[in-house]
Amino acid sequence: MKSKQNKKSKMVRRTKKNIKKRFLGEIAIFEIILCIFVIMIHLCSEPLDSFEKGSAISTVFFFVNKIISFAVLGIIFSIGLKMIYNLKTL
């Protein structure tokens, strides 16, 4: 009786080890783009403080900063997506 249970548990362990996780290249490319956007957010924040408020260049930097601010939430989403993917393949 015990030998049958041990064989079954060994079979389950072997099948779990044999599963290869698929590399999610799309998510990696998405994260690279989002990281570039986050760097741009940090680069645009310095000129916002140094330029006169209401000037044309200040307005341009402000809108660029606001347009790409979704990148922070996108990174959080992609990290959560990878965590869920890793839990499903365990």
trRosetta pair geometry for C-beta under 8 A, 3 or more apart (Angstrom, degrees):
i j d omega theta_ij theta_ji phi_ij phi_ji
1 4 6.2 -56 -158 30 28 108
1 5 6.9 22 150 -12 62 107
2 5 5.7 -57 -151 39 38 110
2 6 6.1 38 152 -21 70 106
3 6 5.6 -52 -145 37 33 113
3 7 6.3 36 154 -21 64 104
4 7 5.7 -53 -148 34 31 111
4 8 6.5 31 154 -18 64 105
5 8 5.7 -54 -149 36 33 111
5 9 6.3 28 155 -16 66 107
6 9 5.9 -56 -145 39 31 107
6 10 6.2 31 155 -19 65 107
7 10 5.7 -55 -147 37 30 111
7 11 6.4 33 153 -22 64 105
8 11 5.6 -54 -150 33 32 112
8 12 6.5 31 153 -18 65 104
9 12 5.7 -50 -149 35 35 112
9 13 6.4 37 152 -19 65 105
10 13 5.6 -53 -148 37 34 112
10 14 6.3 35 154 -21 66 105
11 14 5.7 -53 -147 35 31 111
11 15 6.4 28 156 -17 65 105
12 15 6.0 -56 -148 36 30 107
12 16 6.5 29 155 -19 64 106
13 16 5.9 -57 -150 35 31 110
13 17 6.5 26 154 -17 65 107
14 17 5.8 -59 -150 37 32 108
14 18 6.3 28 155 -20 67 111
15 18 5.7 -57 -145 36 33 111
15 19 7.0 46 156 -35 63 95
16 19 6.2 -42 -158 11 34 114
16 90 7.4 12 -161 164 115 48
19 89 6.2 -169 134 -173 130 89
21 85 8.0 99 -157 144 111 101
21 86 7.5 6 -127 -112 144 67
21 89 5.1 98 -103 139 93 161
23 28 7.7 -9 169 -20 94 133
24 27 4.1 23 127 19 118 115
24 28 6.6 146 100 -19 70 86
24 82 7.1 -149 45 -103 144 87
24 85 6.8 -9 -38 172 143 174
25 28 5.4 -54 -148 35 39 114
25 29 6.3 36 156 -17 70 103
26 29 5.9 -55 -151 37 31 108
26 30 6.2 34 150 -21 64 109
27 30 5.3 -52 -145 38 34 117
27 31 6.2 35 155 -20 66 104
27 78 5.5 150 -162 -155 99 108
27 81 6.5 -155 -119 99 136 128
27 82 6.4 150 152 -70 156 99
28 31 5.8 -53 -148 35 29 109
28 32 6.6 33 152 -21 62 103
29 32 5.7 -51 -150 32 34 113
29 33 6.6 32 153 -16 65 103
30 33 6.0 -57 -153 37 30 109
30 34 6.3 28 151 -16 65 109
30 74 7.3 -130 163 167 103 117
30 78 6.0 179 106 -99 119 140
31 34 5.5 -54 -143 40 35 112
31 35 6.2 40 155 -24 67 102
31 75 6.6 85 -133 -119 82 78
31 78 5.3 -169 -77 124 96 160
32 35 5.7 -51 -148 32 30 112
32 36 6.7 32 152 -18 62 102
33 36 5.7 -53 -154 33 34 112
33 37 6.6 34 148 -18 65 104
34 37 5.4 -52 -150 36 37 114
34 38 6.4 39 151 -21 67 101
34 71 4.5 156 -156 -156 77 90
34 74 4.7 -148 -113 99 135 122
34 75 5.0 171 139 -65 140 86
34 78 7.1 -170 14 3 158 143
35 38 5.6 -49 -147 33 35 112
35 39 6.6 37 152 -18 64 102
35 71 7.9 179 -51 178 16 125
35 75 7.4 94 -69 -94 65 124
36 39 5.7 -53 -152 35 33 112
36 40 6.5 35 149 -19 64 104
37 40 5.4 -52 -149 36 35 114
37 41 6.5 43 149 -26 65 98
37 68 4.4 -154 -161 -177 105 116
37 70 7.9 -32 149 68 153 69
37 71 3.5 -176 100 -78 127 150
37 74 8.0 46 61 47 144 136
38 41 5.4 -44 -151 27 36 116
38 42 6.8 32 152 -14 63 101
38 71 5.0 -149 -56 121 74 132
38 72 6.5 106 -102 -75 104 70
38 75 7.0 11 -52 -34 136 142
39 42 5.8 -56 -153 38 35 108
39 43 6.3 32 150 -17 67 108
40 43 5.5 -55 -142 40 35 111
40 44 6.0 30 159 -17 68 109
40 64 7.3 -99 156 153 116 110
40 68 5.8 -1 88 101 124 163
41 44 6.0 -61 -145 40 26 106
41 45 6.6 34 154 -35 62 103
41 65 6.0 95 -135 -142 69 76
41 68 6.0 -144 -66 100 90 108
41 69 6.4 103 -112 -97 128 63
41 71 6.7 -150 -29 49 129 129
41 72 7.6 -14 -1 -43 172 102
42 45 5.8 -45 -148 17 32 116
42 46 7.9 36 158 -21 57 94
43 46 6.8 -51 -168 20 36 107
44 47 6.4 -58 -158 41 46 104
44 48 6.6 56 149 -32 71 105
44 61 5.0 173 -163 -166 96 91
44 64 5.5 -151 -119 95 154 111
44 65 4.5 -163 113 -75 135 95
45 48 5.6 -51 -155 24 37 120
45 49 7.3 30 155 -14 65 101
45 65 6.6 107 -73 -120 65 136
46 49 6.4 -64 -163 34 35 103
46 50 6.5 15 153 -9 70 115
47 50 5.5 -67 -138 45 40 104
47 51 5.6 29 170 -17 80 109
47 57 7.4 -88 165 144 127 105
47 58 7.5 -157 140 -106 90 61
47 61 4.9 -138 93 -114 118 165
48 51 6.9 -54 -133 36 19 99
48 58 6.5 98 -132 -150 54 82
48 61 5.4 -153 -72 117 78 125
48 62 6.2 106 -117 -78 111 74
48 65 6.7 -5 -60 -29 137 156
51 55 5.6 -115 164 53 111 128
51 57 5.5 -140 -134 93 155 104
51 58 4.0 -164 105 -74 128 97
51 61 7.1 138 20 24 143 140
52 55 4.7 84 73 -26 91 121
52 58 6.4 -118 77 -31 46 142
53 58 5.9 -154 -120 149 33 163
54 58 6.6 26 35 68 22 136
54 59 7.4 18 -159 -52 23 102
55 58 4.6 91 58 8 83 107
55 59 7.0 -148 93 -8 42 88
56 59 5.7 -58 -152 35 31 112
56 60 6.5 32 152 -21 65 104
57 60 5.6 -48 -148 32 35 113
57 61 6.5 32 155 -14 65 104
58 61 6.0 -56 -148 40 31 107
58 62 6.2 36 152 -24 64 108
59 62 5.5 -53 -146 35 31 116
59 63 6.4 24 159 -14 65 105
60 63 6.2 -60 -149 38 28 104
60 64 6.3 27 155 -17 64 108
61 64 5.7 -54 -144 38 32 112
61 65 6.2 36 155 -22 65 107
62 65 5.7 -58 -152 35 27 113
62 66 6.4 19 155 -13 64 109
63 66 5.7 -55 -142 41 34 107
63 67 6.0 37 158 -25 68 107
64 67 5.8 -54 -142 34 28 112
64 68 6.5 1 167 4 63 110
65 68 6.9 -76 -148 48 21 90
65 69 6.5 44 153 -56 61 101
66 69 5.5 -34 -147 -5 33 123
68 71 5.6 8 166 -19 80 116
69 72 6.6 -24 -180 11 62 106
70 73 5.7 -61 -165 46 57 108
70 74 5.8 62 139 -29 81 107
71 74 5.3 -55 -144 37 34 117
71 75 6.4 37 157 -23 67 99
72 75 6.1 -51 -154 30 30 109
72 76 6.8 27 149 -14 61 105
73 76 5.6 -53 -150 38 37 112
73 77 6.2 41 151 -21 67 105
74 77 5.5 -53 -146 37 32 114
74 78 6.3 29 157 -17 66 105
75 78 5.8 -54 -144 37 31 107
75 79 6.4 33 155 -20 64 105
76 79 5.9 -54 -149 35 30 111
76 80 6.5 29 153 -16 63 107
77 80 5.8 -59 -152 39 30 111
77 81 6.3 33 152 -22 66 107
78 81 5.4 -49 -144 35 35 116
78 82 6.4 35 156 -18 65 102
79 82 5.9 -54 -150 36 31 108
79 83 6.5 32 151 -20 64 105
80 83 5.6 -53 -147 35 33 112
80 84 6.4 31 156 -16 66 104
81 84 5.9 -54 -148 37 30 108
81 85 6.3 32 152 -20 64 108
82 85 5.5 -53 -145 37 33 115
82 86 6.3 33 156 -19 66 105
83 86 5.8 -56 -148 37 30 109
83 87 6.5 30 153 -19 64 105
84 87 5.7 -54 -148 35 33 111
84 88 6.5 33 154 -20 65 106
85 88 5.9 -56 -151 34 30 111
85 89 6.6 12 159 -7 64 111
86 89 6.2 -65 -144 44 31 101
86 90 6.8 49 155 -44 63 96
87 90 5.9 -39 -154 4 34 117
